[in-house]
Amino acid sequence: MRTDTVYGLLARVNRSEALRRLTKLKQRPVDKPFLTLAGDWRCVRQLTSHLPPVARHLGSRYWPGPLTLVLPGAKNLPEEIAGPGNTVGVRIPDEPFLLLILQMLRGSVAAPSANLPGQPPVRSAEESEKAFGDAIDLFVEGGPPVRELHSTVVSCMESPAEILREGAIELTSSDLES
């Protein structure tokens, strides 16, 4: 499915079997957690033990949009989401159809890019289907992604926040302070 950055594979955060299947499809080690997409702030709060002030500031300014925030994970998050450090990477996407689906689910989804390891990101459902075939239950075509870049990833685990990956959002040093 098209996200606000690339096409992604989606699995509900609360569906253990779907997360295990996604991990296998992506050939991904369990200690490399999946990015999570949330439909609103309520869903973000369900994923984290607390929201640092810098996360509230960045989210208020850049969400919905291609900014992923790394936050302290809530207790009992699946290891595919929290990983060994019990952190969660989350964003509220700026893709109207996906955002509507997330809001209707009233929950969050794991959303790795819809490509095989070492391959470039796919730009259509057709390319996703070529990569994964009938291993995926449903492909949703939404046209090419609006942006060429991945999301900017920022760790909000300490203040000031730290940019982990440059991407579609350009941040200033003042953005990273709480």
trRosetta pair geometry for C-beta under 8 A, 3 or more apart (Angstrom, degrees):
i j d omega theta_ij theta_ji phi_ij phi_ji
1 7 6.6 155 75 -155 23 77
1 8 6.0 -34 65 63 76 76
1 10 5.8 -10 29 -11 126 123
1 98 6.3 132 142 -95 123 106
1 114 7.9 145 28 -48 44 139
1 125 7.5 22 -89 -91 36 100
1 139 7.7 -175 -62 -161 60 44
1 140 4.3 21 -105 55 88 115
1 142 6.6 58 -168 -13 64 127
2 7 5.6 -48 -93 -99 50 72
2 8 7.9 87 -156 16 10 78
2 95 6.2 -171 118 -155 87 144
2 97 7.6 60 67 60 101 121
2 98 7.0 -130 89 -42 65 121
2 125 7.8 -73 -39 -50 84 86
2 140 7.3 -108 8 103 75 94
2 141 7.7 45 -24 -175 110 30
2 142 3.3 -114 19 63 132 129
2 143 6.7 0 -65 59 163 57
2 144 7.8 128 -120 161 131 12
2 145 5.7 -178 -155 -83 99 72
3 6 6.3 12 48 61 103 45
3 7 7.0 146 8 -123 80 19
3 8 4.7 42 -28 -5 122 121
3 37 7.0 -138 -128 -85 123 148
3 93 5.3 -106 -167 -131 89 148
3 95 5.5 -151 -168 -10 36 151
3 98 5.9 58 -116 -71 57 175
3 111 6.3 99 -79 171 143 137
3 145 7.0 3 67 -116 58 117
4 64 7.4 166 -53 156 157 99
4 65 6.8 -143 141 -146 160 34
4 66 5.3 -144 111 -67 114 89
4 93 4.4 178 -7 -167 113 92
4 94 4.3 81 -114 57 148 71
4 95 4.3 -144 -61 -40 74 94
4 98 7.5 -125 -35 51 77 140
4 145 7.1 94 165 -157 20 100
4 146 6.5 -31 -158 40 63 113
4 147 6.6 37 152 13 69 118
4 151 7.8 68 84 -77 102 100
5 66 5.0 109 -68 -121 108 122
5 93 8.0 -113 -5 -131 84 105
5 145 6.0 7 139 -172 18 145
5 147 5.4 -41 -120 71 56 117
5 149 6.8 -67 -146 99 102 48
5 150 5.4 67 174 -135 143 37
5 151 5.4 -101 -53 -43 153 75
5 167 7.6 -21 -125 -179 138 127
5 168 6.4 -137 -107 -24 103 141
6 113 5.0 4 97 -127 138 104
6 114 7.2 -162 135 26 98 82
6 115 8.0 -48 158 -15 138 112
6 121 4.0 -72 -143 -176 144 139
6 122 7.0 105 176 57 101 53
6 123 7.4 -78 -146 -90 75 55
6 145 5.5 -68 -100 -44 29 161
6 150 6.7 -22 -15 -97 117 71
7 113 7.0 80 79 -161 58 68
7 114 4.2 -53 116 33 99 128
7 115 8.0 108 72 -40 98 82
7 121 6.9 153 37 173 76 91
7 122 4.7 -47 47 85 129 94
7 123 6.7 -178 -15 -109 111 12
7 124 6.8 -68 -54 32 145 7
7 125 6.9 177 -135 -75 141 48
7 127 7.2 152 29 72 155 107
7 128 5.4 -120 138 -59 145 121
7 145 6.9 -131 -42 -49 61 112
8 37 7.7 120 98 -25 166 137
8 111 4.2 17 169 -175 148 90
8 112 6.4 152 -152 83 89 29
8 113 5.8 -71 -103 -109 68 32
8 114 5.5 178 -133 -33 10 91
9 22 6.0 163 122 -135 124 104
9 25 6.9 -153 -178 101 169 140
9 26 7.1 -157 47 -63 146 109
9 111 7.1 166 71 -147 46 45
9 112 5.7 -9 49 66 98 81
9 113 7.6 36 6 112 83 17
9 114 4.9 129 -42 -95 80 79
9 128 7.5 160 -73 -153 84 123
9 132 7.6 113 -93 -58 128 164
9 136 6.8 -117 -126 -112 105 120
10 37 7.6 -52 -119 37 105 127
10 109 4.5 4 -163 165 97 143
10 110 7.1 149 -152 75 45 55
10 111 5.4 -2 -99 -100 74 81
11 15 6.1 -123 173 71 89 115
11 18 3.8 175 -158 142 113 110
11 19 5.4 166 120 -76 139 53
11 21 7.2 165 -106 65 146 97
11 22 4.6 -117 -12 -41 147 140
11 109 6.2 143 67 -162 30 87
11 110 4.8 -11 60 51 90 104
12 15 4.1 77 71 0 103 113
12 18 6.0 70 41 64 76 153
12 105 7.0 -156 -109 -168 105 137
12 107 6.2 35 -151 107 98 136
12 108 7.7 113 -155 86 56 46
12 109 5.7 -55 -96 -105 37 77
12 110 7.9 12 84 11 9 80
13 19 7.5 50 -141 -72 34 124
13 36 6.2 35 -84 -133 124 121
13 47 7.4 -87 -153 -98 167 105
13 77 7.6 -48 -180 -149 115 87
13 78 6.8 -173 -177 19 69 116
13 81 5.7 50 -143 -82 99 149
13 107 6.3 -147 36 162 104 107
13 108 4.6 26 -15 83 136 92
13 109 6.3 -138 -32 -103 79 22
13 110 6.1 128 -88 -36 67 79
14 107 6.3 -71 2 -164 116 149
15 18 3.8 31 113 20 119 119
15 19 6.4 151 90 -19 67 85
16 19 5.7 -59 -149 37 31 110
16 20 6.4 30 156 -18 67 105
16 78 6.1 178 -106 -111 76 134
17 20 5.8 -53 -147 36 32 110
17 21 6.3 34 153 -20 64 107
18 21 5.6 -54 -147 37 31 114
18 22 6.3 34 153 -21 64 106
19 22 5.6 -52 -146 36 31 113
19 23 6.4 37 152 -22 63 103
19 34 7.5 -139 -143 10 94 140
19 78 5.4 71 93 134 174 157
19 80 4.2 168 173 53 119 157
19 81 7.2 -65 -132 -37 142 89
19 110 6.0 100 -114 0 89 151
20 23 5.6 -51 -150 33 32 115
20 24 6.6 30 152 -16 64 105
20 80 7.3 -135 -69 -52 45 143
21 24 5.8 -57 -152 37 32 110
21 25 6.2 33 151 -20 66 107
22 25 5.6 -52 -143 37 32 113
22 26 6.1 17 162 -6 66 111
22 34 7.0 11 124 -74 134 151
22 80 7.2 102 74 -177 111 147
22 110 6.1 144 101 95 165 133
22 112 6.9 145 171 22 114 118
23 26 6.3 -65 -143 47 23 100
23 28 5.2 -107 -151 64 64 98
23 30 6.4 22 -153 -90 146 68
23 80 5.6 -111 -61 -116 120 122
24 27 7.3 21 -179 -75 33 44
25 132 6.4 25 -165 -130 120 118
25 135 5.8 153 -114 143 114 133
25 136 7.7 88 -142 -70 154 82
26 112 5.3 16 -100 97 154 159
26 116 7.7 -176 -139 -128 48 44
26 117 7.0 101 173 -50 65 88
27 116 7.1 40 17 -159 123 79
27 117 5.2 -85 75 -12 119 126
28 32 5.5 -115 -179 73 100 115
28 34 7.8 81 120 -70 164 86
28 112 7.2 -132 -53 -97 156 166
28 117 7.6 166 -74 -70 69 115
29 32 5.0 83 67 5 85 102
30 79 5.6 20 175 127 109 120
30 80 6.6 -77 -144 -86 75 66
30 83 7.7 158 144 -118 62 65
31 83 5.7 79 -164 -153 47 94
31 84 5.2 -1 -135 -16 96 113
32 83 6.8 19 -119 -107 7 126
33 79 7.4 -130 -94 158 97 48
33 80 6.2 124 -133 162 70 33
33 81 5.5 44 -162 166 116 14
33 82 5.9 -156 -104 69 151 10
33 83 3.6 -104 -33 -38 111 104
33 87 7.6 -176 39 78 150 72
33 88 7.3 -99 137 -116 150 52
33 89 6.9 153 100 13 109 101
34 80 5.7 14 3 156 108 86
34 81 6.1 -45 53 -100 89 53
34 89 7.9 -137 121 57 36 107
34 110 3.8 45 106 -160 149 108
34 111 6.8 134 166 37 110 36
34 112 5.1 -88 -132 -48 100 94
35 68 5.9 -64 -137 -127 116 141
35 89 4.8 -64 -116 102 65 117
35 90 7.5 153 -172 -90 67 29
35 91 7.2 -11 -179 13 111 101
35 110 7.2 115 73 -160 47 60
35 111 5.5 -60 91 68 95 82
35 112 6.5 132 31 -84 91 51
35 151 7.7 132 -146 41 151 136
36 47 6.1 169 104 -129 157 154
36 81 5.9 44 -64 -146 125 104
36 88 5.9 -19 18 -179 136 104
36 89 6.4 142 18 83 78 60
36 90 4.7 -28 77 -100 100 78
36 91 7.8 150 85 21 56 57
36 108 5.0 28 177 163 111 128
36 109 6.9 161 -153 82 67 35
36 110 5.9 -45 -97 -98 70 49
36 111 6.8 116 -129 14 22 91
37 90 7.4 150 -98 -154 18 67
37 91 6.3 -31 -113 71 64 73
37 92 7.4 105 -165 -116 70 29
37 93 5.4 -8 -145 -21 121 112
37 98 7.2 -44 158 158 154 120
37 102 6.1 -105 128 -96 102 141
37 108 6.4 169 82 -159 45 79
37 109 5.3 -11 55 60 95 87
37 111 4.6 35 -12 -9 112 146
38 41 7.9 90 128 -87 133 15
38 43 3.7 173 -159 104 105 118
38 44 4.8 164 85 -62 170 69
38 47 6.7 -117 -73 -8 130 136
38 90 5.5 25 -11 -172 116 115
38 91 7.3 179 27 88 84 24
38 92 5.5 -53 77 -85 84 76
38 102 6.6 126 166 178 24 135
38 108 4.6 -33 -93 -102 73 104
39 43 5.3 92 40 -4 74 151
39 92 7.0 58 -179 -134 10 93
39 99 6.2 123 -137 -163 74 60
39 101 7.9 -142 -93 88 119 49
39 102 3.1 179 -75 125 96 99
39 103 4.0 172 180 -67 136 55
39 104 7.9 -172 -115 17 159 45
39 105 6.8 163 -32 54 140 91
39 106 7.2 -78 47 -100 144 26
39 107 7.7 58 5 57 115 24
39 108 7.4 -144 -3 -88 76 58
40 43 5.5 103 56 10 62 99
40 44 7.4 -113 112 -4 38 91
40 92 6.7 65 -97 -120 23 131
40 102 7.8 163 -14 122 68 108
40 103 6.3 68 -28 -105 109 89
41 44 5.2 -50 -148 34 41 117
41 45 6.3 43 154 -22 70 101
41 59 7.3 112 -103 145 96 139
41 92 7.7 -37 -61 -60 55 144
42 45 5.8 -54 -153 34 31 111
42 46 6.8 35 148 -23 62 103
43 46 5.6 -49 -153 28 37 116
43 47 6.9 31 152 -17 64 106
43 102 7.2 -82 -7 167 173 106
43 106 7.4 -171 -77 -179 107 40
43 107 6.2 138 -126 -154 114 20
43 108 5.0 143 175 -58 117 93
44 47 5.9 -66 -160 35 35 110
44 48 6.5 -3 159 5 70 116
44 51 7.3 58 130 -90 112 122
44 59 7.1 76 -149 -136 173 156
44 71 7.8 82 -178 16 94 163
44 90 5.6 144 -126 132 85 147
44 92 7.0 -60 -55 -52 119 103
45 48 6.4 -76 -139 49 31 92
45 51 6.8 -56 -102 -38 78 119
46 74 6.6 -50 157 -33 42 161
46 107 7.6 -79 84 -133 157 65
46 108 7.1 -170 78 -11 116 118
47 71 7.2 92 109 74 99 126
47 73 6.9 -64 164 -138 71 64
47 74 5.6 -151 174 -3 21 114
47 77 6.8 61 -153 -100 68 130
47 81 7.5 -115 -145 162 106 131
47 88 4.8 -144 160 122 110 165
47 90 5.5 128 90 -71 156 147
47 108 6.0 23 -63 -6 125 165
48 51 6.0 91 99 -70 144 67
48 55 8.0 179 -154 139 173 166
48 71 4.3 -36 -111 129 131 132
48 72 5.7 91 -162 73 87 65
48 73 6.5 -87 -116 -122 50 22
48 74 5.7 19 43 -47 3 83
48 88 6.1 -131 -80 47 76 124
48 90 7.4 -105 -46 10 109 145
49 72 4.6 -60 41 117 105 113
49 73 6.6 42 -19 94 95 31
49 74 5.3 156 -63 -102 61 46
49 75 6.9 78 -91 -28 104 71
50 72 6.1 16 43 57 74 128
51 55 5.0 -129 -168 84 79 124
51 56 5.4 89 143 -56 121 91
51 59 8.0 -59 -158 14 126 144
51 71 6.8 -27 -112 -142 58 136
52 55 4.7 96 59 2 78 104
52 56 7.4 -145 96 -4 43 84
52 71 7.2 -162 9 -130 95 87
52 72 7.9 106 -33 -1 99 102
52 156 4.8 -175 51 156 128 107
52 157 7.7 178 -24 -107 150 15
52 159 6.9 -167 177 -59 133 101
52 161 8.0 153 98 -77 138 101
52 178 6.6 -89 156 -103 97 130
53 56 5.6 -54 -151 35 37 111
53 57 6.3 38 152 -20 68 105
53 159 7.6 17 58 -89 99 136
53 178 4.0 83 87 -165 112 112
54 57 5.5 -52 -147 37 34 115
54 58 6.2 30 156 -15 68 107
54 156 5.2 -172 87 -139 106 100
54 159 5.7 168 -29 -106 134 94
54 160 7.1 135 -105 -152 152 53
54 161 4.7 -177 146 -39 146 114
54 176 6.7 20 -157 -174 132 40
54 177 6.8 -138 -105 139 112 15
54 178 4.0 -82 -55 -85 85 80
55 58 5.9 -54 -140 41 30 106
55 59 5.9 27 161 -15 65 113
55 69 5.2 107 -134 -179 96 149
55 71 5.7 58 -112 -96 156 111
55 156 4.1 74 -65 -177 97 170
55 161 7.7 134 -63 -89 63 135
56 59 6.0 -58 -139 43 24 108
56 60 6.0 26 161 -21 62 111
57 60 6.1 -60 -148 36 22 109
57 61 6.4 11 158 -11 61 114
57 175 7.6 176 126 -164 114 59
57 178 6.7 176 -1 -137 137 50
58 61 5.9 -67 -149 42 28 106
58 62 5.8 -25 174 23 69 116
58 67 6.3 -145 161 150 107 145
58 69 6.1 142 91 -88 132 123
58 154 6.4 -128 -155 74 167 152
58 156 7.1 -139 25 -82 138 125
58 161 7.0 -13 -41 9 143 171
58 171 7.9 -10 -125 -117 112 130
58 175 6.4 79 -100 173 90 95
59 62 6.8 -78 -123 54 20 78
59 63 4.6 -9 -165 5 68 130
59 67 7.6 -162 -97 94 51 124
59 69 6.4 -54 -64 -21 98 150
59 92 7.2 80 -155 11 99 115
60 63 7.3 -17 -66 40 12 95
61 175 7.2 -129 78 -136 159 102
62 65 4.8 -105 166 66 73 132
62 67 4.2 49 121 -1 137 149
62 169 5.5 35 -148 -130 140 152
63 67 6.5 -104 -63 55 76 109
63 91 6.8 -166 -105 -166 107 71
63 92 4.2 71 -166 52 119 113
63 94 7.9 -163 -155 -57 46 93
64 92 4.5 -97 -105 120 76 96
64 93 5.9 11 -168 104 108 24
64 94 4.1 144 126 -79 98 71
64 99 6.2 -15 -123 -99 160 138
65 91 7.6 -94 82 -177 46 116
65 92 7.6 31 21 82 48 77
65 93 7.7 126 -42 -153 4 32
65 94 4.5 26 -89 -29 48 130
65 168 7.7 -147 169 104 91 122
65 169 6.5 91 136 -72 121 124
66 91 7.1 29 -145 176 27 157
66 93 7.6 35 -81 -131 57 68
66 94 6.8 -73 -32 24 69 111
66 147 6.1 -50 -43 34 157 166
66 149 7.3 114 143 94 156 90
66 150 7.4 166 -176 149 120 35
66 151 4.0 -150 -180 -108 77 76
66 152 6.6 94 123 9 85 74
66 167 6.2 -127 141 130 114 122
66 168 3.9 26 90 60 144 136
66 169 5.9 -179 84 -28 83 96
67 91 5.8 161 82 -124 48 118
67 151 6.0 -174 -82 -171 12 104
67 152 5.3 -17 -115 63 68 96
67 154 6.8 -6 -173 9 95 114
67 167 8.0 168 -100 75 50 122
67 168 7.9 -117 -60 72 61 93
67 169 4.8 -7 -76 10 98 157
68 89 5.0 20 171 179 118 99
68 90 6.8 150 -153 70 73 20
68 91 4.5 -76 -94 -43 59 118
68 151 4.5 97 -19 116 98 136
68 152 7.0 -172 28 87 74 44
68 153 4.5 -19 72 -107 111 73
68 154 7.2 159 85 23 57 65
69 89 7.2 167 82 -149 33 54
69 90 6.0 -29 61 63 82 75
69 91 6.7 131 9 -81 73 71
69 154 5.7 -24 -112 70 62 92
69 156 5.3 9 -171 -11 103 125
70 87 5.2 23 -180 162 95 128
70 88 7.2 166 -149 82 53 33
70 89 5.0 -24 -92 -92 74 75
70 153 6.7 51 -32 178 104 93
70 154 6.8 -152 16 98 84 41
70 155 4.3 -28 61 -111 125 62
70 156 6.2 171 72 20 60 71
70 157 6.4 -36 111 -32 102 99
70 164 6.8 50 -10 -8 137 145
71 87 6.5 155 76 -163 32 79
71 88 5.5 -27 62 62 86 84
71 89 7.9 150 15 -93 71 27
71 90 6.4 -31 17 23 118 112
71 156 5.6 -3 -91 61 69 115
71 157 7.6 169 -131 -71 25 68
72 86 7.0 16 -166 123 67 91
72 87 6.3 -62 -111 -112 30 68
72 88 7.8 10 110 18 19 86
72 157 6.8 114 -59 -115 77 80
73 77 4.8 -94 -180 16 120 145
73 81 7.3 134 -132 118 127 93
73 82 4.0 67 -135 -124 168 112
73 86 4.2 -129 47 174 120 66
73 87 5.4 -154 -29 -113 96 10
73 88 4.4 114 -97 -28 84 96
74 77 5.5 111 65 -48 78 103
74 88 7.4 2 7 -17 74 143
77 81 4.8 -107 167 86 110 117
77 82 3.9 116 88 -39 123 121
77 86 7.1 134 43 -143 116 73
77 88 6.3 -127 -142 -74 170 120
78 81 4.9 82 65 10 83 103
78 82 6.9 157 78 9 38 91
79 82 6.3 -69 -123 58 33 85
79 83 6.5 83 -174 -93 65 23
79 84 7.7 32 -152 -62 99 52
80 83 8.0 25 -156 -63 11 62
80 110 6.4 -25 130 -96 111 156
81 88 6.0 5 155 -118 92 100
81 110 6.1 -120 -89 -85 88 106
82 85 7.5 -144 161 73 76 55
82 86 4.8 3 173 -127 123 46
82 87 6.5 135 -158 49 68 28
82 88 5.7 -44 -100 -70 67 83
83 86 7.4 -138 74 -50 62 25
83 87 6.8 -24 56 49 108 75
87 155 7.9 -16 -169 -134 153 93
87 157 6.6 -48 -111 -76 132 122
89 153 6.6 -20 -143 -139 125 110
90 108 7.2 -49 -128 -142 112 143
91 151 5.9 -118 -39 -149 167 161
92 99 7.4 56 176 -119 82 104
93 98 5.4 -19 86 100 141 129
93 99 5.9 -145 79 -68 85 87
93 102 7.5 135 35 -12 104 150
94 99 7.4 11 -124 -52 20 132
94 146 8.0 -72 103 49 101 145
95 98 4.1 35 92 29 114 117
95 99 6.1 161 74 -21 56 89
95 142 7.4 45 -174 156 122 158
95 146 7.7 -170 -97 2 85 117
96 99 5.7 -59 -140 38 24 112
96 100 6.3 28 160 -21 63 105
97 100 5.7 -53 -152 33 30 113
97 101 6.7 31 151 -18 63 103
97 140 7.9 -163 131 154 136 136
97 142 6.1 -155 49 -119 144 127
98 101 5.6 -53 -151 35 35 112
98 102 6.3 34 152 -18 67 105
98 142 7.9 -23 -40 -85 97 167
99 102 5.7 -53 -146 37 32 112
99 103 6.3 31 154 -18 65 106
100 103 5.8 -56 -146 38 29 110
100 104 6.3 29 154 -18 64 107
101 104 5.7 -58 -149 38 30 111
101 105 6.3 30 153 -19 65 107
102 105 5.7 -55 -148 36 31 111
102 107 7.7 -122 -162 73 67 46
102 108 7.2 23 -151 -113 106 43
102 109 6.8 -112 -106 3 94 107
103 106 7.1 28 179 -72 37 54
105 108 8.0 -175 106 -28 127 15
105 109 7.3 47 88 -46 168 102
113 121 5.0 -83 -167 -117 136 95
113 122 7.5 151 168 22 92 78
113 150 7.9 -64 -67 -109 130 109
114 121 7.6 74 54 -160 65 71
114 122 5.0 -64 92 41 97 123
114 127 7.7 114 111 100 112 90
114 128 4.2 -22 155 -113 136 110
114 131 6.8 141 153 60 79 142
114 132 7.3 -83 -169 -14 89 131
115 119 4.5 -145 174 88 111 104
115 120 6.5 -129 -137 95 160 30
115 121 5.4 -127 -21 -115 138 35
115 122 5.2 168 -73 -21 91 88
115 128 8.0 -91 -69 -106 52 67
115 131 6.1 -117 -132 -129 46 165
116 119 4.7 61 61 7 78 130
116 131 5.4 -161 -25 -165 96 112
116 132 7.9 170 -61 -67 91 76
119 122 8.0 20 126 -52 117 83
119 131 7.0 179 92 -119 163 127
121 150 7.6 170 -50 -74 151 93
122 127 3.7 179 -154 108 111 122
122 128 5.1 160 100 -63 161 68
122 131 6.4 -116 -62 -12 139 138
123 127 6.1 62 43 15 57 151
123 144 5.1 2 174 -129 105 86
123 145 6.3 -108 -138 10 75 92
124 127 4.8 102 57 5 80 98
124 128 7.1 -137 101 -3 48 86
124 141 6.5 10 -170 -131 83 92
124 143 7.8 -40 -112 -159 85 15
124 144 6.8 -42 -70 -85 84 63
125 128 5.3 -52 -151 36 39 117
125 129 6.3 42 151 -22 69 102
125 139 4.1 122 -172 164 111 108
125 140 6.0 -158 -92 77 136 26
125 141 4.0 -101 15 -79 132 71
125 142 7.4 107 -37 5 108 65
126 129 5.7 -52 -149 34 31 111
126 130 6.6 34 150 -21 63 102
126 139 7.9 111 -64 158 32 148
126 141 7.2 34 -28 -99 79 116
127 130 5.6 -49 -150 32 35 114
127 131 6.5 32 152 -17 65 105
128 131 5.8 -60 -153 37 32 109
128 132 6.1 -19 167 21 69 112
128 136 6.9 -14 148 17 106 169
128 139 5.7 164 86 -128 121 114
129 132 6.7 -77 -131 57 25 79
129 133 6.7 73 180 -93 62 26
129 136 7.2 -116 -104 52 60 127
129 139 5.2 -37 -64 -68 103 161
130 133 7.7 17 -156 -61 15 65
132 135 4.8 -106 175 60 89 107
132 136 4.7 63 115 -21 134 111
133 136 7.5 142 80 17 35 85
136 139 6.2 76 111 -62 130 83
145 148 7.7 147 93 -80 109 31
147 168 4.9 4 -172 -113 153 137
149 167 4.9 155 148 -168 113 67
149 168 4.3 166 82 -69 113 76
150 153 8.0 -16 129 -29 112 99
150 165 6.9 -31 97 137 125 132
150 167 4.7 -88 89 -125 69 121
150 168 7.0 -148 89 -21 28 94
151 165 7.9 72 94 90 62 116
151 167 5.0 62 130 125 20 162
151 168 6.1 -47 -115 25 37 108
151 169 7.4 10 -163 5 64 103
152 163 6.8 -48 -177 -142 102 101
152 165 6.6 -173 -152 93 42 72
152 166 6.3 -26 -119 -159 89 31
152 167 3.7 -153 -65 48 53 98
152 168 6.1 -121 -25 47 86 58
152 169 4.1 -99 11 53 135 91
152 170 7.7 -178 -75 -68 149 24
152 171 6.5 153 160 -19 156 110
153 163 7.3 108 81 -166 56 58
153 164 4.4 -56 106 67 105 104
153 165 4.1 44 32 37 109 100
153 167 6.8 81 -11 -10 67 131
154 161 5.1 34 171 157 111 126
154 162 6.8 159 -159 79 66 37
154 163 5.5 -37 -102 -101 79 53
154 164 6.6 177 -101 8 21 86
154 171 7.0 67 -80 -27 134 166
154 176 7.1 -147 -153 -112 128 92
155 158 7.3 20 125 26 107 77
155 161 6.2 174 84 -164 53 76
155 162 4.7 -5 53 58 106 92
155 164 5.4 88 -27 -42 96 115
156 161 4.9 -24 -101 -111 60 113
158 161 7.4 154 76 -99 55 37
158 162 7.1 29 59 -15 98 108
159 177 6.8 72 -171 -146 96 52
159 178 4.6 -45 -126 -10 135 119
160 173 7.3 4 180 -170 162 76
160 176 4.4 64 172 129 111 99
160 177 4.8 -47 -110 -87 106 62
160 178 7.3 -158 -112 -13 56 75
161 175 7.9 -65 56 119 124 74
161 176 4.2 -132 57 -155 87 81
161 177 7.7 -131 13 -57 82 22
161 178 7.8 115 -28 -55 92 79
162 176 7.2 80 -69 -157 26 132
163 166 6.5 42 163 -74 129 63
163 171 6.2 -179 -80 54 122 130
163 176 7.2 -82 -37 -90 85 133
166 170 8.0 19 -156 -106 95 64
171 175 4.3 -119 -163 70 95 147
171 176 6.3 90 150 -50 129 93
172 175 5.0 113 54 -6 67 99
172 176 7.7 -140 98 -4 45 88
173 176 5.8 -60 -158 34 41 112
173 177 7.2 40 150 -25 68 102
174 177 6.0 -52 -152 25 40 111
